């Protein structure tokens, strides 16, 4: 299966099939908005004691990678 990280409906369909994950590694587009969408959608599907890893958070501090001006998002 292949989809965009922004496709919340697709992610929810995958969660319905799989139910829970032991580990999720988000090595995506490195766009902060997409990382936020993913964690909001997927975090509930991480099994108790599981791991949710987001790679390349450095881009949250690079203005060309997002258009959010609220600095609180960089503390995700």
N, C-alpha and C positions, 0 to 999 in steps of 0.2 A: 504494500500500500504506500502511496506517495501523496502528499498534500502539502499545503502551505501551513506554516505555523500560525497564521492568522485565521485559519478555517476552524473556528470553534466547534461548529456542528460536526465536522469530521473527527476532531479530537474526542468529542463526547461519544460518537459512535464507536470509536476504538475502545474507549473506557467501558462502554456497555458490553463489548465482547470480551475484553481482557479482565475487567473488574479491578485488579490491583497490580501494581508494579513493585518490584523490590528495589529497583534503581531506575532513575530517569536522568539522562545526561542531555542537557540542553546545549548543543553546539550548533547554533542556528545561524541566522543572518546577522547576529550581533546588534540588531536594532532594538533599542530599549523597549519600545512599545510592544514588539513581538515577544520579547522575553517576559514582560509583565503579563501579557495575555496568556502565554503558556503556563506560567506558574499559577495564575488565578484559576485556570481550567484544570490543570493536571495535579496540583498539590493534594487534592482530596483523594486521588487514586494511588498515592504512595502508601504502601503497606506500613503499618506501625513498625517502627525500627528501620524503615527503608531510607534511601538517600535520594535527594533531589539536588543535582549538581548543575550549576550554570557556569559555562565557560565564557571567557572573554568579557567579563564585566567592566574591563577597562574602558570599553567603548561608551559606557554610561557617562563618562566624564569628557567625552569628545563631542563638541557641538555639531559636527557634521553627521553624527550618527543618530541624532534625535532632534525633534523640534519642540521638546518640552522645555519650558523655561523655569519650571518649579524645581528647585534643587533637591527637594525632598525625595524625588524619584531616584536620585543617585545613591540613596541610602537603602535601596531595595535589599 
